[in-house]
Amino acid sequence: MRQVLIGTVHTTLAEAVGRGFGPGVRTDLARTPKEFLRLASNGPYLAVFADSPFLAARPGPGLDRLRAACAGPVVALASREHTAAAVDAVRAGADDYLLAPPDLLEVAYVVDRVRALMGLDPARWRGRPGDASPLRLAASRNPAMRRACDLAAAVAPTISTVLLLGETGVGKDLLARYIHALSQRSAGPFAPVMCSGLPDTLLESELFGHEKGAFTGADRKRPGRLAEARGGTVFLDEVGTFSPAAQVKLLRVLQDRVYRPVGGDRDLPLDARILAATNLDLGALAAAGAFRPDLYYRLNVFPIELPPLRQRPEDIPLLAWEALHGMNALHGKAVAGIAPEVLQAFARHPWPGNVRELRNLMERATILEQGPLLSPASFPEGLFACAPAPAGSPAPGLTLAQCRDQARDRAEAEYLRAQLAAHAGRVAATARAAGVSPRQMRKLMRRHGLRKEDFKAAAG
């Protein structure tokens, strides 16, 4: 049976953690630092939860020794009046924290995250404070997201090219890191390349490297991402924006496993796995002649689609807690929780910027908040004033025709938000995707109170 050690004076918190793990995990409880030291010395445990004073007790294992001896996460515990102590423990090396008295959503977030990481090599998921662990994805409670993670875990040990699909901000970069972390190349580097917005010369230099004098400003030789990722993984984000010329060169890399630096006179072997992502329909672009069909087939060996955040309502509170914990540690804050009104507004919000928008909102609010809970005052007013009514809850007194009109308007607004988010607020591109003229698109945006600037900010 899998074992977890809990060292705390907070009985209700220990009970909540034990219930969170359920019968498949045995939890050993220590109520004093001495008992905690004795049990920790008899490990190893797959995870440890301990009061901050227990982690600092002398003589005791100490946080560094405990992390080295524990095969999984170390979670600091504290009372809500002493949130700062728990956050300090995270900044000193603990992997997460929990507060007493327990908030069941917060406990669910931390236990789900710990369960996803137990038994895995800590080198794969420990990063800087504030970073989301890619392996945290496996703790999702949404069936579509869990399916995406299952597919990623299945393909990770292979060398297949993977194409990640989904709207801007859904976490395609995090799923790419998840695949890398579970792959045979996890000890090697992970080299992301943002392909959109780069002219061909700069994109090729970024990917393939260049020789000295290859172009104006190339005053020295520079290796590209394909060379830097030797033994690891290259992640091509927004691969659908490649120009026709760049598509030809990428096709050769995938077919022949070789590349040539800009200005070079010989080919170099590729020793990196290729992962790619796009928010565009490459199949439709290939059929329309806007993307090479042969490159599309090479990239689309193993497609995985990630659902947008609005289709993952059960994950929103957990993602909010994750962001709060990370931002507390990153910015040295000690915000103890999230006000219920904020979580209610989150449940109604359409999230055009997806998970990226949620993390950005949480970071801003954590920085601004001066009280113990993240309150509505720390968020933009529009999050509360303009939240749409939940679908399926028509106002009383409406006729059937009025109900239909209301439902149609909600569906139309949601569709426009999704398209604007997918195209970063570009009106012409959004109009093309929707099959209307730019003039019609602007009229629809005015009707639903949508501003292109909001979607540009969310995409950034």
N, C-alpha and C positions, 0 to 999 in steps of 0.2 A: 504493500500500500504506500502511496506517495505521502511524504511527511512535510509538515510545515510547523515551524516554531513560532510561538507568540509569547512575547515577554511584555507584560503590561499590568498596571494597576487599574486600568479601565475595564471592568468586567463586561459591561454592555458592549463595548467595542470588540472585545475578544469573542463574545458570543455572536455578534453580527458577522465577523470575519469567518468564524467556523461554519455558520449557516450558509454563508456565501459559497464556500468550497463544497459543501454537501458531503454525503457519505463516502465518496470515493477518495477522499483525502483525510489523513489522520493529522489532527492538530495537537501539538504538545503545548501546554500552557505553563508559563513561569510567572509568578507574581512578585518575585524579588530579584534584584540583580544577581545575588548569589546563586539562586536556582537557575536563572537564565544562563549564567556562565557554565554551570554544570551540564545543562542540557546541550548548549552550543558546542561544548567540548566533545560531546558524544556524537556529533553529527556524522556526515554532512546532511543538511536539510536542503530541500528543493526551493524553499523560500523562507524568509525570516521577517516577522513583524515585531518591532520592539520600540518601547518608549525611548525618546531621545536620551534621558538620563541613563537608561540601561546601556545604550550604545557607547556612552562616554564614561561609564563606570570604570574605576580602577581599584583592584586589578580586574581586568575584563578582556574580552577578545579584541575590543577596539573595532572601529568601523572598517579600517583597511583590512585587518586580519579576518573579520567576519565576511567581508565581501569576497576575499580570496578563498575562504573555506566553504562558502555557500554556493551551491550549484545554480542558484536562481536569484531573483530579485531580493533586495533588502529594503523593507518599507519602514520608515520612521513613524512613530505614533506620538501624539501630543493632545492636550486639551485644546479647545478652540481659543481659549484665552492665551495660549502659548503657541499659536500658529507659526510665529517667527522661528521658534526652536525647531519645528519640523522642517520648515523651509531651509533653515541653515544646515540641517542634516543632509538634505538633498544636495545643497550646493557643496557640501563636504564629501559627497560620494554615495549617499543612499539613492535608491532608484525611484522612490516615490514616497508619499506620506498619506496618512489618514488621521482624522481628528475625532475627538470625543466631546460631547455625545455624538454617536454616529448618525450620519445622514445616509439613508439606505441607497440612494442613487450614487453617492460618492463611494460607498463600500462596494457597490456593484461594479462601478468603473474600475477601481483598483484591483479587486479580486479577479475580474475578467482579464485585466491586463496581465496580472501575475500568472494566472492559469495559462495564458497563451505563451508565456515565456519560460515556464518551469521545465527543466530538463534540457533546455537548449543552451548552446555555448554563449556565455555572456558577451564574448567579444563580438558577437553578431548583432546585438541589440543595444548595448550600452553606448550612449552618445553624450553630447553636451546637454546641460540642463536646458529645458525649453523645447528641445527637439522631440518630435513625435517618433517613437520607435516604430519602424516598419512592421515588426512582428505584432504590434498592437492591432493591426488590421484583422487578425484572426479572431479577435474578441468581439467582432461585430455581431449584433443580434439580428441583422437583416438577412433574410434568406438569399437575396440576390447578391449581396456583398459577400456572404459566406461562400456562395457558389464561386464567385470570382477568386476568392482566396484559395479555395480547394483546387481550382484549375491552376492557379499560380504555383501552389505547392507541388502539384503533379508534374508540371513542366520544368520546375526549377532545377532538378538534378541533371537534366538533359542539356544538349547544346543547341536546341532549336531556337530559331528567331521567334520572338513573341511580339505581337502588335496589341497594344493597350488602347482601348476605345472608350470614349466618354466625353462629357462636356468639360469645359474649362473649369479647373478648380476641384474636380471630384477626387483627386488623389492618385492620378496615374503615376506621378513621380514616386510616391510612397510605395505603390504596388511594385514598381520596378525595383526599388531598394529591397522590398520583401522577397522578390524572386532572387535577387543577388545574394541576400543573406542566407537563403536556403539552398544555394547552388554549390557546386563543387569548386567554384571560383570565389567563394566568400572571403577568402584570405587576401585576394587581390583587390585592386582599386575599383571603385565605382566612379565612372567618368560621365557626368551628364552634359549634354550639348543642347542648348536652346536654339533651334534651327530657324525660327521665324524672325524676320526683320534683319537678317544678315545678308549682304550682297554676296554673290557667288565667290568672289576672291577671298573674302574674310571667312565665309563658311568652310571653304575647302582648306584654308590655312588652319582653321580651328580643328577640323577633323583630321587632315592628313599631315599637317605641319608644312613648313616651307624651308627652302634653302636660302642662304644669304644672297640678297640681290634679286630674288625671284620677282619682286614687284617694288614699286616705290614705297619706301619706308621699311623694307625688310633688311635692316642693317645687321642682322645676325640670324643664324640658323635656329629654327624653333621646332621641337617635336609637337605633333598634334595629339588630339585626344586618343586616337587609335593606338598610338605608341605609348602614351601615358597609361592606358588601360591594359597593358600587357599582363596576361594572367588573370584579368578581371572582366568587367562588363562596361560596355558603352551604351548609354541611354540617349537615343535621339528623340527629343521632345518636339512636338509639332512637325513631324516628318512630312506632313502633307503640304508644307509650304516650300519644299525643295523646287528649284527652277528645273526646267527640262534638262539643262546641261549638267546640273548637279545630280539629277536623277540617274543619268547615264553612269556617272562615276560611282554612285552608291550601288547601283546594280552590279557593277564589276566587283566591288568589294564583297557583296553577298555571294556572287557566283563563284569567283575565283579565289576568295580569301586573301587577296593581295591589294595593296594600295600604293600610290606614288605621291610623295610630297610635292607641293607646288614648286616648280623649278627644278625638280630632281630628274635624274636620268636613269633610275632603276627602280624596280618594284620592291616593296618590302612585304614580308609575310604578316598576315593578321593573326594575332594571338589574343583575341578578345571576343566575348559574346556580344551580339547585337540585340538590344531591346529597343522598340520604337513605340511612339505614342502619337495619337492625333485626335482632334475633336471634330474632324471632317469625315465625310462619307467617301473614303478612298475608292470604294467600288463604283459609286456613282460618278466620281471624277474620272476614273479610268474609262468607264463606258462613254463619257462625254468627250474623251480625248484630252482632258486636262491633267491627267497623270498617267505615267507609263503602265500599261496593264502587266507587263512582265515584272516590273518592280513591285507592283501591288501584290502579285502572287508570291513573290519572294518574301515580302514582309508579312503577308497574311497566313503564314504557316500555322500559327497557333494564336488566334485572336481571343482576347478576353475583354468583355465590356463591363465597365463599372457603372453602377446606378447613380443618378444625381441625388443630392442630399434630400430634396423634397420627397423622394421615394423611400427614404430611410428614416422615417420619423422616430422609430424606436432607438436609433443611435444618437439622435441629437443631444439629449441630456448627457449621455456618456462622453460624447465628443466635447461638450462644453466643460465638463469636469476635467477632462484631460487637458484642455487648453488652459484652464485656470491653474492647475497644478504646474504645468510647464512654465506659464508666464510668471507665476509667483517665484519660481526658482530662477528664472532668467533675469528678472528685474529686481530681485530682492524684496518683493512685496510679501504681505502676510494676510491676504484676503481669505477669510475662512469659509466662504460659501457663496451661493448664488440665490438671489431673492426669487421666490416663487413666481412673481409677476414677470421676471425676465424669462424664465423657462416657458411660461405660458405664451409670451410673445414669440419666442423661438419656435414653438409648435405651430404658430399661425403664419410665420414668415415664409415666403416662397423660395428663399435662398438662391437667387440667380447666380451668385458667385460660388455656390456650393461650399465645401469644407474650407476652402481658402478664405471665403468671406467670413465664415464663422470664426476661424482662428484670428483673423484681422480684427474683427469686432471685439473678441475677447481680450486680445492684447491691448487695444486702446482702452477698454473699460478697466482692465486690471491696473494699468498705469494711472488712470484718472481717479480710481476709487480711493476714498479716504476712510470709509467705514469698514465694518467687519464683513459685510456682504456686498456682492456686486449688485448695485441697485439700478433702477431704470435711469436715474440721473446721469450715469456714466456711459449710457448708450445714446446713439442718435435718436432724436424725437420720432422720426419717421418709423422706426422699428415698432413703436407702440401705437402711434396715431393712425398709421396707414395699413395696419395688419388686416388682411382680408378675413371675412367671416369664414369659419370652417366649412368645407364642402359638405353638402348633405344636410345642412342645418338652415333651411329657408326661414325667413322671417314670417311670423304668423300674419294672416290677413291678406296674403298675396293670392292672386288668381293663378290658375295653372299656367296660363300664357306668360304671366309675369315671372313665375318660377323658372320656366324654360329660358326666358330671356336672361334672367340673372345667372343661371347655370352656364349659358352660352358665353356671356360676358366674362365670367370667371375663367372658363376654359380658354377663351381667346387671349385674355391677359396673361395667363400662365404660359401659353404657347409663345407669345411674344417675348416674355421675360427669358424663357429658355433660349430662344433664337438669338436675342440680343446678347445674352451671356456667352453663348457659343461663339459669337463673332465679335466679342469685345466691344460692343456698342457701335460697330461700323454699320451705318444705316443701309448703304448700297448692298453690302454683302448679305445682311439680314434679309433685305427685300428679295434678293435673288433666291435665297434659300426658302423663303415663304411663298414664292411665286407671285409676288405683287410688285408694283413699281415703287421706286423710292418715295415718290409723292404720296402714294397710298400708305406706305409704311409710316411716314411722318404723321399723317392724319390719324392712323391707328394709335401711334404712340401718344399723341396729344389727347386722344379720347380716353386712354387708360392711365394718363399721368406718368408716362415712362420717359426718362431722360437718358440719352445715350451716355452722358458723362458718368452716371452711376454705374454703368456696366463696364466702362473703361477702368474705373477705380477698382471694381471688384476683380477684374482680370489681372490687374497689377499686383 
